[in-house]
Structures are given as structure tokens and as C-alpha cells.
Amino acid sequence: MSFLKKSWFDKGTSTKTPLNASGLNDLEQRILDAFNNIDRNSAGSHNSIFRGKDITSYLDDESLYTRISNGAFDDLYIGDYIKKNGITWRIAAFDYYLNRRTSLHHAIFVPDESLGENSMNETATTSKGYSGSNMFSTILPGILTELINPIFDGHVMSYSNLLTTATNETGYNRWGTNSGCASSWDFKNQNLSLMNEVQVTGTIAWSSSGFDIGIDNVQFPLFKMAPEFISLKDKNYWTRAVSTKNRFTIISLGGYNNSEDANLKNGIRPYFIIH
């Protein structure tokens, strides 16, 4: 409907001040009435709108953090982005972990680009799960220190999440073979993590067991509403699920789910939480 103007979202009001229009037919009026009754001070409404606006100025004046922490998400919508140091940081979800792992209002950011290339482990093994991988213990903390903290320092949330800790090397998996599957999990503290398959594509494809999913069992709204952001333009990237005793899952350059040996190098596209 032409009367639902993009400019209404750009103006940034999170109040319930009614929007007005004239010359509407009955259907258009009913849609406008419904729009005016939306609680625009909620994560639910902001998770339901893809916009894609440059909000770098909100980081520069530090109003970004107030807009997030008070839970109103004033003039913030899915797909809005910050550009700093040649990297585009894009909002993927609001309050994804609220009442699950935290009581704080928050926004999840993912980069549009790979933040480098590396292997999950130096050898082709998943024996200690994702939480025991070199990616989790060494590579991601380095990226946090070098690329993310200089931009968002003090506002990246640390939280505890269920992550895989071991693999049954003869367990059956989604390949239908007994070539290994994730076999245990534990709560591990993290600031920065790879996404799992569900968070990206909304489904389990080559994740080996339920241990790979944990509480990250909902797709990020960014990828649901704008699936063109699922794949990178130039490379495959890792997701964190165990696939077999020697493979972790990936999102391929073509956008489909797959897996590769843990010692191969793929793109690194993690997510983090701002509060």
C-alpha cells in the first residue's frame, strides 16, 4: 500500500502517535488503524521490519547504546548497519536471548563480510566439539580484540551458552552414517561466536545432533526477511555445528548448507551482542 511510507520508519519515532492519511478506501483505513495500534516500543515490532538504513551516526554519538538498552530500539530496525574500518556491521535480531540467557535488552550484529579465513582446528577433528576448537579458543578472541572491541568496547555482552564439548566418533549423523556426531554439551562463556545452521538458514541440514543447536534454535530475523544476506559474495564461511568426527558445517558461497574438514580454511562470520 502506497500510504505506508518508508519515511515513517526513517523518522524514528517509537511512540504510538497516530499516523494520518486522507482519501483512503475502507481496506486501506483498516490497515492504517492496525498499524497505529502496533506497540512500536517492542523487540517484536522491530524484529518484524527490514529497513537497511545506515545508523553509523548513532554509534558516533553513542546514542546507539541507549536506544538498545532501554528496550525501545528507537529508530533501529533489522538490516540497519554501521560502517567502520571497512566493515559493515548489520543488525540481525533484537532481544534474541531475552528471558533465556539474559534479562538485558540487546541487539545482535553480524558482519556483511568475512573477518578473515582460518581452519576450525589444525587437524581434521571435531573430537572436543565447537567449544574445544582452535576457532573458539584462539581465533575468535583475537578477532574480538582486534576488530570489534575498538569499535564497540565496553558494550559487547558476555554470556553463557550451550556449546558442544565432545564427539562420539562412531555415532550416526545427518549423513545417515556412523561417522561421528556431537555427543555432549556444556554452558560456556562467550563474547563472540560462530552462528549455527538454524540461526542462519532456519533449519538443521548437516548438524549432527541436537547438541549442535542448544538454545540457538530460532533463525535471526535478518536472514528470514532478507535471505540475500545468508551467503557471502566471495567465500564459504564456517558455522559451528559438528557434522562428522572430522567435519564442521558451513554456509557455501552458493548459499546452501554443507560441511568441510575441520582443518580447511573458510570465512569467519561471527555474531556478537550489544547491550
MARGU-144055 format. One line per field, with one value per residue: residue in one letter; x, y, z of N, C-alpha, C in turn. Coordinates in pm, 1 decimal. Example, Ala and Ser with C-alpha at 12.3 -4.5 7.8 and 13.67 -1.06 7.14 Angstrom:
BEGIN
code <- A:S
n.xx <- 1319.0:1285.0
n.yy <- -569.0:-225.0
n.zz <- 780.0:708.0
ca.xx <- 1230.0:1367.0
ca.yy <- -450.0:-106.0
ca.zz <- 780.0:714.0
c.xx <- 1320.0:1290.0
c.yy <- -330.0:3.0
c.zz <- 780.0:787.0
//
This chain:
BEGIN
code <- M:S:F:L:K:K:S:W:F:D:K:G:T:S:T:K:T:P:L:N:A:S:G:L:N:D:L:E:Q:R:I:L:D:A:F:N:N:I:D:R:N:S:A:G:S:H:N:S:I:F:R:G:K:D:I:T:S:Y:L:D:D:E:S:L:Y:T:R:I:S:N:G:A:F:D:D:L:Y:I:G:D:Y:I:K:K:N:G:I:T:W:R:I:A:A:F:D:Y:Y:L:N:R:R:T:S:L:H:H:A:I:F:V:P:D:E:S:L:G:E:N:S:M:N:E:T:A:T:T:S:K:G:Y:S:G:S:N:M:F:S:T:I:L:P:G:I:L:T:E:L:I:N:P:I:F:D:G:H:V:M:S:Y:S:N:L:L:T:T:A:T:N:E:T:G:Y:N:R:W:G:T:N:S:G:C:A:S:S:W:D:F:K:N:Q:N:L:S:L:M:N:E:V:Q:V:T:G:T:I:A:W:S:S:S:G:F:D:I:G:I:D:N:V:Q:F:P:L:F:K:M:A:P:E:F:I:S:L:K:D:K:N:Y:W:T:R:A:V:S:T:K:N:R:F:T:I:I:S:L:G:G:Y:N:N:S:E:D:A:N:L:K:N:G:I:R:P:Y:F:I:I:H
n.xx <- 84.3:56.7:37.7:170.2:438.8:790.3:929.0:809.6:923.7:1186.7:1187.1:1194.2:1034.0:933.5:705.5:346.9:215.2:-48.1:-51.8:-153.0:-372.5:-539.3:-828.1:-847.6:-945.2:-1178.5:-1041.0:-774.6:-789.3:-846.0:-609.1:-428.8:-529.8:-474.5:-196.7:-144.6:-201.9:2.1:248.6:512.4:727.9:879.9:1062.6:949.0:803.8:1010.2:1171.8:1026.9:1043.8:1225.1:1474.5:1734.7:1903.8:2170.1:2315.4:2536.7:2589.9:2461.8:2626.6:2851.3:2766.8:2707.2:2447.1:2342.9:2364.1:2189.9:1947.6:1926.9:1953.9:1737.7:1525.8:1343.1:1437.2:1460.2:1427.1:1575.4:1611.4:1575.9:1842.1:1952.7:2262.9:2610.4:2900.3:3234.1:3583.2:3609.0:3434.7:3106.9:2868.5:2586.2:2248.8:2097.7:1909.1:1680.7:1672.3:1710.3:1799.5:1658.0:1513.7:1595.4:1881.9:1958.4:1854.8:1875.1:1806.5:1892.6:2086.3:2167.5:2450.6:2587.4:2860.1:2872.6:3077.4:3339.6:3550.8:3808.4:4002.6:4023.0:4106.4:3897.6:4017.9:4361.8:4402.1:4203.4:3962.7:3686.5:3676.7:3661.0:3438.1:3270.0:3332.9:3580.7:3743.4:4006.8:3925.3:3725.5:3867.6:4097.9:4108.7:3865.1:3865.5:4088.7:3991.7:3787.0:3934.2:4092.6:3925.7:3659.9:3623.8:3763.9:3573.5:3321.5:3376.0:3332.1:3062.9:3000.5:2836.2:2900.3:2815.6:2660.9:2644.3:2501.7:2722.5:2881.0:3084.6:3207.6:3258.0:3101.3:3265.3:3173.5:2909.9:2580.7:2479.4:2348.3:2418.1:2351.2:2524.3:2760.0:2965.8:3030.9:2916.5:2804.8:2814.5:2786.9:2731.3:2788.8:2755.1:2919.2:3117.6:3103.4:3187.5:3189.9:3084.6:3058.8:2780.4:2511.8:2357.0:2076.1:2036.0:2118.7:2004.2:1763.5:1705.3:1794.5:2052.1:2312.9:2399.1:2498.4:2363.0:2120.8:2271.0:2421.1:2262.3:2128.5:2021.5:2006.7:1794.2:1634.3:1583.1:1772.5:1608.8:1706.9:1802.8:1577.3:1397.9:1548.0:1693.5:1903.6:2124.2:2231.6:2441.5:2793.5:2971.6:3204.3:3316.2:3298.0:3168.6:3229.3:2995.7:2899.6:2840.6:2903.6:2955.2:3051.9:3290.9:3514.9:3441.5:3305.7:3010.6:2920.3:2828.0:2779.5:2935.4:2737.6:2514.7:2399.1:2364.6:2640.7:2928.1:3269.5:3606.2:3766.1:4018.3:4044.6:4046.9:3810.9:3575.4:3522.2:3255.6:3126.2:2888.2:2779.1:2673.4:2522.3:2460.4
n.yy <- -119.2:215.2:417.3:346.8:469.0:459.7:665.0:704.2:515.7:598.2:836.3:770.8:761.1:597.4:606.9:585.0:766.1:855.0:787.9:966.3:982.4:1078.4:1030.2:752.9:418.8:174.9:-64.3:21.9:207.4:42.7:-104.8:98.9:174.6:-56.4:-49.8:176.7:80.9:-83.5:-183.9:-1.0:20.3:-216.7:-527.2:-718.1:-580.7:-440.4:-647.0:-730.0:-573.5:-500.2:-273.6:-147.3:80.7:320.7:357.6:462.0:706.0:693.8:533.8:692.8:914.3:780.9:725.2:490.2:288.2:357.6:352.4:81.2:-40.6:50.3:-86.7:13.7:49.4:267.7:404.5:196.2:-85.8:-416.1:-512.5:-258.7:-77.5:-36.6:124.3:82.3:109.2:-19.0:-233.2:-365.4:-367.8:-534.4:-520.9:-808.1:-919.1:-847.5:-861.5:-1141.4:-1330.2:-1263.9:-1324.6:-1580.0:-1624.7:-1387.6:-1091.2:-846.5:-593.5:-612.6:-612.9:-805.6:-827.5:-890.9:-930.2:-809.8:-901.8:-1149.2:-1194.4:-1269.2:-1565.4:-1901.6:-2222.5:-2457.3:-2632.4:-2736.6:-2988.7:-3240.2:-3280.1:-3313.7:-3368.2:-3250.8:-3102.1:-2788.6:-2600.9:-2682.1:-2625.1:-2479.2:-2251.0:-2144.1:-2107.1:-1956.4:-1813.7:-1659.7:-1500.0:-1339.6:-1194.5:-1053.3:-883.8:-739.8:-636.4:-582.9:-491.1:-237.9:-78.6:-120.0:-118.4:-218.3:-260.1:-503.0:-794.5:-1040.2:-1374.0:-1685.4:-1989.1:-2284.4:-2510.8:-2743.0:-3010.6:-3253.0:-3542.5:-3831.3:-4069.0:-4279.9:-4241.4:-4202.3:-3972.2:-3683.0:-3750.4:-4006.8:-4202.1:-4380.8:-4198.3:-4022.4:-3787.2:-3496.5:-3527.8:-3433.3:-3146.5:-2821.8:-2537.4:-2254.0:-1964.0:-1677.0:-1411.3:-1370.0:-1552.2:-1819.4:-1860.4:-2103.4:-2355.0:-2320.9:-2055.7:-1917.2:-2030.0:-2124.3:-2390.9:-2734.4:-2886.5:-3025.4:-3049.0:-3254.4:-3352.8:-3289.4:-3162.8:-2977.0:-2756.3:-2648.1:-2368.4:-2195.9:-2188.1:-2055.8:-1878.2:-1594.3:-1282.1:-1116.8:-1290.2:-1431.4:-1241.7:-1118.6:-1303.5:-1278.5:-1202.5:-1426.9:-1573.6:-1517.6:-1297.8:-1389.1:-1622.0:-1940.8:-1984.4:-2068.0:-2241.7:-2339.8:-2606.5:-2950.3:-3187.0:-3439.5:-3679.3:-3552.0:-3315.8:-2982.7:-2775.8:-2561.5:-2254.8:-2232.2:-2068.6:-2051.3:-2032.5:-2255.4:-2514.2:-2699.6:-2908.3:-2919.8:-3049.9:-3006.2:-2892.3:-2734.9:-2410.8:-2156.0:-1881.5:-1645.6:-1559.4:-1427.2:-1364.6:-1110.3:-958.0:-655.4:-441.8
n.zz <- 0.0:-88.2:95.9:324.7:411.3:359.2:479.9:726.2:893.5:882.9:1022.2:1282.8:1518.2:1811.7:1944.8:2006.2:1852.1:1644.1:1293.5:1008.6:726.6:425.5:212.2:190.3:101.6:240.2:312.2:314.2:522.3:739.9:751.9:813.3:1063.1:1207.4:1195.3:1350.2:1599.1:1669.1:1899.9:1907.1:2068.0:2114.5:2097.6:1935.8:1730.6:1605.9:1522.9:1312.2:1090.6:808.6:722.4:658.9:692.1:715.1:1018.4:1138.5:1257.3:1501.6:1647.8:1656.6:1810.6:2036.6:2107.1:2026.0:2217.8:2426.0:2287.2:2245.8:2504.4:2658.0:2557.6:2376.1:2121.9:1949.9:1635.2:1520.7:1319.4:1177.0:967.4:955.8:961.5:1057.8:951.7:978.2:973.4:727.9:740.9:739.4:981.4:1073.3:1192.5:1317.9:1488.4:1758.2:2109.6:2122.9:2307.3:2532.3:2844.9:2821.6:2820.3:2930.9:3108.8:3004.8:2765.3:2418.8:2110.7:1825.3:1622.6:1299.1:1070.8:731.6:579.7:554.6:834.2:802.9:724.2:826.6:973.8:1154.9:1331.0:1366.2:1275.6:1108.1:1290.3:1516.5:1778.4:2035.3:2017.9:1930.7:2131.4:2211.7:2004.2:1802.6:1674.6:1846.0:2087.1:2028.8:1772.7:1746.8:1992.2:1928.0:1706.7:1831.0:1999.7:1815.9:1608.4:1691.2:1963.7:1955.1:1832.2:1955.8:2225.4:2560.2:2541.4:2436.8:2497.9:2744.0:2785.7:2887.8:2711.9:2562.9:2432.0:2208.7:2336.9:2296.6:2080.5:1958.4:1796.3:1645.0:1622.5:1475.5:1218.8:1039.3:783.8:763.9:830.4:1040.6:1112.5:1308.4:1558.4:1740.4:2092.3:2349.7:2564.6:2715.6:2932.7:2825.0:2861.9:2651.9:2424.2:2159.6:1880.3:1639.6:1419.8:1435.9:1220.5:1228.4:1314.0:1090.6:842.8:929.8:965.1:1036.5:868.6:807.6:1064.7:1331.6:1557.2:1822.5:2013.9:1881.5:1850.7:2084.5:2274.2:2068.7:1870.4:1692.2:1392.6:1289.2:1246.6:1037.9:834.8:776.4:670.1:474.9:281.9:104.3:241.7:352.7:228.2:167.5:-57.2:-173.5:-62.3:112.4:449.6:793.7:1000.5:1333.3:1399.5:1471.2:1219.0:1131.1:1261.1:1171.3:1046.7:1028.5:1000.0:719.5:550.6:218.6:-65.8:-258.4:-101.8:14.0:268.2:396.3:465.5:583.5:608.3:922.1:923.1:702.5:541.1:584.5:551.6:821.2:1002.8:1251.7:1524.0:1755.3:2065.6:2148.2:2418.4
ca.xx <- 0.0:144.4:30.4:264.3:559.0:918.1:974.0:760.2:1021.8:1310.0:1178.2:1248.4:952.1:891.2:583.6:226.0:148.0:-114.9:-20.0:-277.0:-377.5:-673.2:-866.7:-823.7:-1062.4:-1205.6:-933.3:-656.6:-811.2:-832.8:-466.9:-367.0:-571.5:-398.3:-58.9:-139.8:-217.2:121.4:339.6:639.7:834.1:899.2:1150.5:867.4:773.5:1134.7:1217.6:935.7:1060.7:1358.0:1490.1:1863.7:1949.6:2299.4:2297.5:2669.9:2587.3:2417.7:2745.0:2941.9:2721.2:2685.3:2305.5:2310.8:2355.3:2065.3:1837.1:1917.5:1943.0:1606.4:1427.6:1253.5:1501.3:1415.7:1486.3:1661.2:1534.0:1654.8:1912.8:2026.7:2403.8:2716.9:3021.1:3354.9:3708.2:3590.9:3346.1:2966.7:2813.1:2442.3:2159.5:2035.5:1798.4:1664.7:1629.6:1710.5:1822.2:1586.6:1442.6:1653.7:2015.3:1983.9:1740.5:1909.5:1771.6:2015.4:2078.1:2270.1:2512.5:2673.2:2925.6:2840.7:3197.5:3420.5:3652.3:3931.1:3988.5:4104.3:4050.3:3838.2:4126.4:4479.1:4382.8:4063.7:3894.4:3585.5:3668.4:3624.6:3325.0:3299.7:3394.7:3719.8:3812.9:4100.2:3845.9:3659.5:3959.7:4208.0:4083.2:3759.4:3912.8:4175.2:3906.6:3719.1:4031.0:4148.1:3829.6:3528.4:3634.6:3796.7:3454.9:3209.4:3438.3:3251.7:2921.1:2982.2:2787.8:2949.9:2703.3:2683.8:2564.3:2524.8:2807.1:2925.5:3210.7:3267.0:3201.3:3101.3:3324.1:3100.8:2767.9:2513.5:2456.6:2253.2:2460.5:2299.9:2635.8:2814.9:3095.1:3051.9:2817.0:2820.2:2760.9:2766.9:2738.3:2801.7:2748.5:3049.5:3111.6:3149.8:3154.9:3184.8:3064.1:3004.8:2639.7:2482.4:2277.7:1941.0:2041.1:2138.8:1909.0:1634.9:1681.7:1908.8:2085.6:2419.3:2429.2:2497.7:2270.7:2060.1:2372.7:2473.5:2166.2:2112.3:1915.4:2009.9:1700.3:1548.7:1654.8:1781.4:1515.4:1775.3:1811.6:1440.9:1334.6:1636.1:1784.0:2020.6:2238.1:2277.9:2572.0:2891.8:2988.4:3329.9:3372.5:3224.0:3205.5:3200.5:2901.7:2971.5:2793.3:2974.4:2885.9:3101.9:3406.9:3622.5:3387.5:3210.5:2919.0:2949.8:2735.7:2860.8:2930.4:2608.9:2406.9:2341.9:2433.1:2730.4:3028.0:3404.6:3704.2:3794.6:4149.1:4040.6:4023.9:3689.5:3549.5:3481.8:3145.9:3065.5:2789.9:2801.3:2557.1:2540.9:2357.2
ca.yy <- 0.0:330.1:512.7:305.3:528.0:428.2:778.9:693.8:442.5:675.2:946.3:717.1:763.3:471.0:632.3:539.0:879.8:803.7:836.3:1008.3:990.5:1111.5:972.3:609.6:333.3:108.0:-157.8:98.9:267.2:-61.6:-135.2:210.5:165.2:-165.6:-2.7:271.7:9.7:-163.3:-137.1:19.7:15.6:-357.4:-603.1:-788.8:-497.9:-405.2:-769.1:-761.1:-475.6:-485.3:-139.3:-135.3:219.7:349.1:416.8:486.4:827.3:657.1:484.8:806.0:997.6:683.9:704.3:352.2:202.8:390.6:304.7:-63.3:-85.1:79.7:-178.6:78.9:33.8:385.5:420.6:82.2:-194.6:-523.7:-473.8:-133.7:-114.1:55.2:103.8:128.5:40.4:-100.1:-346.9:-332.3:-444.0:-524.7:-573.9:-934.1:-955.2:-775.4:-939.0:-1282.7:-1411.7:-1207.8:-1424.1:-1712.8:-1619.6:-1256.8:-1004.1:-717.3:-570.7:-621.9:-630.3:-892.0:-777.3:-979.1:-855.3:-845.5:-958.3:-1239.2:-1125.3:-1344.0:-1706.0:-1991.3:-2355.5:-2477.7:-2696.4:-2759.0:-3120.5:-3265.5:-3346.7:-3239.3:-3452.7:-3173.3:-3016.7:-2649.8:-2527.0:-2723.7:-2598.5:-2366.6:-2134.7:-2086.3:-2071.7:-1867.9:-1725.6:-1562.1:-1397.5:-1245.4:-1106.2:-964.5:-783.5:-657.9:-575.7:-548.0:-407.3:-97.6:-7.0:-133.9:-153.5:-199.9:-286.1:-638.2:-873.5:-1173.3:-1455.1:-1828.8:-2054.6:-2427.0:-2539.2:-2882.2:-3034.2:-3382.7:-3612.7:-3977.3:-4087.8:-4382.9:-4210.6:-4172.3:-3830.1:-3648.5:-3814.5:-4142.9:-4294.5:-4374.2:-4129.3:-3929.6:-3683.2:-3429.7:-3619.0:-3367.2:-3000.5:-2758.6:-2392.1:-2190.3:-1818.7:-1627.8:-1276.2:-1375.5:-1691.6:-1853.0:-1897.6:-2240.4:-2361.4:-2269.2:-1909.7:-1862.4:-2075.6:-2158.1:-2534.4:-2823.3:-2956.7:-3122.5:-3058.4:-3398.4:-3391.5:-3177.3:-3092.2:-2867.6:-2645.9:-2585.1:-2267.4:-2114.2:-2267.7:-1963.5:-1806.3:-1449.1:-1214.8:-1065.2:-1391.4:-1471.6:-1139.7:-1079.4:-1418.5:-1245.7:-1182.6:-1554.7:-1612.0:-1414.7:-1277.7:-1439.6:-1740.8:-2016.7:-1949.8:-2169.2:-2238.6:-2404.1:-2741.0:-3071.9:-3262.0:-3576.2:-3680.1:-3465.8:-3204.0:-2885.8:-2725.6:-2433.8:-2196.3:-2226.4:-1948.5:-2051.7:-2011.7:-2378.3:-2574.1:-2808.2:-2923.2:-2941.4:-3095.7:-2901.6:-2829.5:-2648.0:-2270.2:-2092.9:-1749.2:-1633.6:-1463.3:-1446.4:-1267.4:-1064.5:-893.9:-522.6:-410.5
ca.zz <- 0.0:-105.7:205.2:428.1:355.9:420.9:558.7:862.8:970.9:885.8:1117.7:1405.2:1637.6:1868.8:2020.0:1939.5:1791.6:1524.3:1160.0:945.4:581.0:378.7:84.9:190.2:95.9:367.2:342.8:349.8:653.7:840.6:764.5:884.3:1202.3:1269.0:1209.7:1460.3:1726.0:1695.2:2003.9:1839.6:2168.2:2148.1:2009.9:1837.7:1614.0:1537.4:1457.3:1201.1:983.4:749.1:667.6:590.6:697.4:775.4:1151.6:1193.8:1340.2:1636.7:1717.0:1677.4:1923.5:2143.6:2137.4:1991.2:2335.8:2495.8:2203.7:2265.2:2644.0:2716.6:2501.0:2280.2:1990.8:1876.5:1502.4:1487.3:1259.5:1118.4:846.0:973.5:966.5:1095.6:870.4:1045.5:939.6:609.1:768.2:762.8:1093.1:1045.3:1296.3:1277.9:1577.9:1884.1:2227.8:2085.9:2426.4:2646.6:2927.2:2800.0:2879.6:2989.7:3133.7:2946.4:2624.8:2340.3:1965.6:1769.8:1499.9:1220.0:963.1:593.0:520.3:635.3:913.8:785.3:688.7:906.6:997.1:1287.3:1404.6:1282.7:1216.1:1071.1:1401.5:1593.6:1897.9:2154.7:1984.6:1894.7:2242.1:2222.3:1877.8:1796.9:1635.1:1963.3:2195.6:1988.6:1658.0:1775.9:2087.3:1858.0:1626.9:1925.6:2045.8:1708.2:1515.9:1746.1:2083.1:1927.2:1785.4:2049.4:2352.8:2680.2:2516.7:2385.3:2610.2:2776.0:2833.7:2889.6:2609.2:2546.6:2316.9:2206.8:2407.0:2261.0:1966.1:1951.9:1663.8:1570.1:1628.9:1348.8:1197.6:932.8:660.6:767.6:851.6:1176.2:1100.0:1418.0:1588.0:1869.1:2193.3:2479.2:2563.8:2846.2:2924.4:2812.6:2848.5:2523.2:2378.1:2014.3:1843.7:1508.9:1418.2:1395.8:1098.0:1248.0:1319.9:955.9:740.5:990.1:963.7:1052.8:745.1:832.0:1207.8:1357.4:1664.5:1894.6:2091.5:1799.0:1842.8:2214.9:2281.5:1946.5:1790.9:1617.7:1287.4:1302.7:1155.4:919.2:729.6:740.8:587.6:363.5:264.4:23.6:331.5:405.7:172.9:138.5:-200.9:-228.8:1.9:213.4:586.8:893.7:1112.1:1443.0:1433.2:1431.5:1114.1:1148.0:1350.3:1119.4:968.8:1081.7:898.0:655.5:452.4:97.6:-149.5:-326.6:-6.6:68.3:381.8:362.8:570.2:533.3:707.4:1019.9:902.0:585.1:572.8:534.6:605.8:961.7:1012.4:1383.6:1572.7:1891.5:2125.2:2204.7:2519.6
c.xx <- 88.3:143.7:118.7:403.8:683.2:964.9:923.2:859.2:1149.1:1306.3:1206.3:1159.4:917.4:767.7:465.2:146.2:83.8:-61.0:-150.2:-263.2:-521.9:-700.2:-843.9:-954.1:-1073.8:-1092.3:-808.5:-670.2:-795.2:-685.7:-395.7:-404.1:-493.3:-253.8:-46.4:-151.7:-98.2:201.2:478.1:756.4:860.7:994.3:1070.9:841.0:901.1:1198.8:1136.6:950.3:1205.8:1367.9:1622.4:1917.6:2088.2:2277.5:2432.7:2670.8:2544.1:2530.4:2836.8:2898.4:2685.6:2538.8:2261.6:2283.7:2229.7:1945.6:1817.0:1882.7:1807.8:1493.7:1329.8:1305.6:1460.6:1496.3:1595.6:1572.6:1629.2:1716.6:1982.7:2173.1:2493.1:2838.0:3139.9:3472.8:3691.4:3500.5:3205.5:2912.3:2661.1:2358.9:2086.7:1915.7:1797.5:1614.9:1618.4:1721.3:1745.1:1501.5:1487.4:1794.3:2046.8:1852.6:1762.9:1860.9:1900.2:1983.6:2193.8:2318.4:2590.8:2739.9:2877.3:2955.7:3258.8:3526.8:3786.2:3899.7:4076.8:4036.0:3983.2:3940.4:4243.7:4475.8:4235.1:3994.8:3792.0:3574.1:3626.8:3509.1:3367.9:3373.7:3539.7:3800.8:3910.2:4028.2:3787.2:3760.4:4061.4:4169.4:3979.3:3799.8:4006.2:4097.5:3833.5:3811.1:4070.8:4043.6:3702.3:3539.0:3676.0:3677.0:3345.4:3256.2:3347.5:3106.4:2896.3:2950.5:2862.3:2834.1:2739.4:2588.9:2599.3:2602.0:2855.8:3064.5:3277.8:3193.6:3209.3:3146.1:3256.2:2949.8:2710.7:2477.5:2359.6:2294.1:2405.9:2408.6:2685.6:2956.4:3111.9:2944.1:2851.0:2750.1:2746.0:2776.6:2758.2:2787.4:2889.8:3030.2:3167.3:3109.9:3127.5:3173.6:3027.4:2856.7:2625.8:2390.9:2140.2:1940.9:2054.2:2025.0:1775.4:1605.4:1809.8:1931.6:2188.5:2467.5:2406.4:2398.4:2213.3:2159.3:2429.8:2387.0:2151.9:1996.9:1912.8:1923.7:1601.1:1633.4:1659.4:1684.9:1580.9:1769.8:1673.7:1378.7:1417.3:1737.9:1902.8:2144.4:2292.6:2417.8:2663.4:2915.6:3107.4:3383.3:3269.3:3257.3:3155.7:3073.6:2952.6:2933.5:2891.0:2891.5:2922.3:3220.7:3519.4:3573.1:3295.5:3125.5:2965.1:2825.7:2819.5:2845.0:2797.2:2489.9:2346.8:2426.7:2523.2:2823.7:3163.3:3495.0:3750.2:3926.6:4154.4:4010.1:3897.1:3672.2:3500.9:3377.8:3073.2:2954.6:2825.9:2680.5:2597.4:2426.9:2374.8
c.yy <- 124.8:423.6:471.8:346.5:486.7:541.1:773.0:618.2:524.1:787.0:900.6:719.1:622.9:490.6:575.9:658.3:836.2:867.2:863.4:1010.1:1018.5:1042.5:823.1:533.8:255.2:14.2:-84.1:160.5:163.5:-101.0:-25.4:207.6:56.6:-122.7:90.5:205.0:-80.5:-101.1:-122.3:29.8:-129.1:-423.3:-671.5:-707.0:-464.1:-526.5:-800.8:-668.0:-475.7:-346.1:-121.8:5.4:228.0:422.2:444.1:607.8:797.1:593.1:601.2:893.3:913.4:669.8:562.1:269.9:231.4:338.3:153.2:-97.8:-54.4:-4.7:-117.0:64.1:146.7:403.6:317.0:-29.1:-299.3:-476.6:-340.0:-167.0:2.0:23.4:166.9:43.0:-57.9:-220.6:-294.6:-426.4:-425.8:-587.2:-697.1:-970.3:-861.8:-872.0:-1088.7:-1373.2:-1361.7:-1315.9:-1566.8:-1717.9:-1485.8:-1184.1:-866.1:-708.2:-563.2:-631.7:-717.3:-833.6:-890.0:-894.4:-901.5:-920.0:-1062.9:-1158.4:-1198.4:-1485.6:-1789.5:-2126.4:-2358.9:-2539.9:-2716.6:-2895.5:-3142.2:-3347.6:-3253.2:-3297.9:-3377.7:-3077.8:-2876.8:-2577.4:-2565.4:-2697.5:-2482.1:-2238.2:-2065.7:-2032.9:-1965.4:-1766.0:-1618.4:-1460.6:-1295.4:-1146.2:-1006.8:-850.4:-686.8:-579.1:-522.5:-457.4:-263.2:-13.8:-5.3:-158.6:-121.2:-232.9:-422.9:-730.1:-1006.4:-1252.9:-1602.8:-1897.3:-2203.0:-2453.4:-2684.2:-2896.0:-3165.4:-3442.8:-3763.4:-4015.0:-4197.6:-4360.2:-4178.8:-4024.1:-3807.9:-3705.3:-3956.9:-4246.1:-4280.9:-4315.8:-4017.3:-3823.9:-3619.3:-3511.8:-3557.8:-3216.5:-2950.5:-2608.8:-2334.5:-2039.6:-1777.2:-1482.4:-1275.6:-1521.7:-1704.1:-1885.4:-2046.9:-2238.1:-2297.1:-2117.5:-1847.0:-1902.0:-2120.7:-2306.4:-2609.3:-2894.4:-3065.6:-3121.5:-3201.7:-3442.5:-3266.9:-3100.2:-2973.2:-2741.5:-2573.6:-2486.1:-2176.4:-2180.7:-2183.4:-1890.6:-1657.4:-1383.8:-1160.5:-1165.7:-1443.0:-1372.5:-1101.7:-1190.5:-1391.6:-1221.6:-1313.9:-1589.2:-1490.8:-1408.3:-1353.3:-1566.7:-1814.3:-1960.7:-2056.3:-2138.0:-2340.1:-2549.1:-2848.8:-3141.7:-3410.3:-3569.2:-3590.3:-3342.4:-3115.7:-2832.7:-2591.2:-2382.6:-2171.7:-2093.0:-1938.1:-2039.4:-2137.5:-2430.4:-2687.7:-2828.1:-2947.7:-2988.3:-2979.0:-2830.1:-2742.1:-2504.6:-2219.6:-1957.3:-1755.4:-1522.6:-1481.5:-1345.0:-1226.0:-982.5:-759.1:-493.6:-267.7
c.zz <- 0.0:13.6:322.8:383.2:433.2:511.7:702.3:950.8:985.3:989.1:1260.2:1526.0:1682.3:1955.3:1944.1:1887.4:1660.4:1396.6:1087.5:793.9:541.6:246.0:75.9:168.9:226.0:406.6:386.1:489.0:764.9:860.8:842.3:1032.3:1275.1:1292.5:1329.1:1596.1:1757.4:1808.9:1941.7:1936.4:2208.7:2049.1:1900.7:1713.0:1536.6:1470.6:1332.1:1082.2:936.3:687.2:593.4:584.4:761.5:908.1:1217.9:1285.4:1482.9:1717.2:1750.2:1795.2:2046.2:2184.1:2104.6:2115.8:2417.3:2418.5:2219.7:2409.3:2706.6:2657.6:2404.4:2137.8:1895.9:1748.6:1474.2:1433.7:1203.1:986.1:854.2:1001.6:1008.4:1009.1:941.6:1000.3:824.0:626.1:794.3:869.8:1090.2:1157.4:1243.2:1363.5:1697.5:1991.1:2199.7:2208.4:2548.3:2713.2:2896.9:2860.1:2944.5:3014.0:3073.9:2802.0:2542.8:2191.2:1921.1:1637.5:1432.3:1111.8:826.3:527.6:612.6:709.1:910.1:741.2:779.3:916.6:1134.2:1381.8:1310.2:1216.5:1191.3:1179.1:1463.5:1733.6:2024.0:2128.4:1945.6:2005.8:2263.6:2097.9:1890.8:1756.2:1757.5:2064.2:2157.8:1881.3:1692.2:1883.0:2023.5:1774.3:1715.5:1967.8:1935.2:1629.6:1581.3:1867.7:2053.1:1882.2:1891.2:2191.9:2471.8:2663.3:2452.1:2503.5:2621.8:2834.1:2823.1:2791.9:2603.6:2417.8:2324.9:2267.9:2367.5:2142.5:1988.8:1810.4:1581.6:1575.4:1491.6:1340.9:1082.1:797.0:652.4:783.7:994.9:1173.9:1201.5:1432.6:1721.6:1976.5:2332.0:2461.2:2705.1:2824.7:2926.8:2796.9:2712.5:2504.6:2228.8:1974.6:1697.2:1524.6:1394.6:1273.2:1114.7:1248.8:1182.1:862.4:797.1:995.0:995.5:920.3:773.5:976.4:1253.0:1463.8:1730.3:1978.8:2014.4:1807.0:1975.6:2217.1:2158.6:1840.3:1712.1:1513.8:1317.3:1203.1:1029.0:805.7:687.7:643.0:465.6:338.9:174.6:109.9:387.0:356.1:160.0:-11.8:-258.0:-165.1:86.6:351.7:684.0:972.4:1213.1:1471.5:1388.3:1324.6:1118.2:1243.6:1300.0:1043.7:1053.6:966.0:842.4:583.4:328.1:25.8:-222.5:-234.4:51.4:184.4:333.6:481.3:505.9:646.4:794.2:996.9:776.3:626.2:504.7:600.8:749.8:971.0:1145.3:1412.6:1714.5:1935.6:2183.8:2301.1:2568.8
//
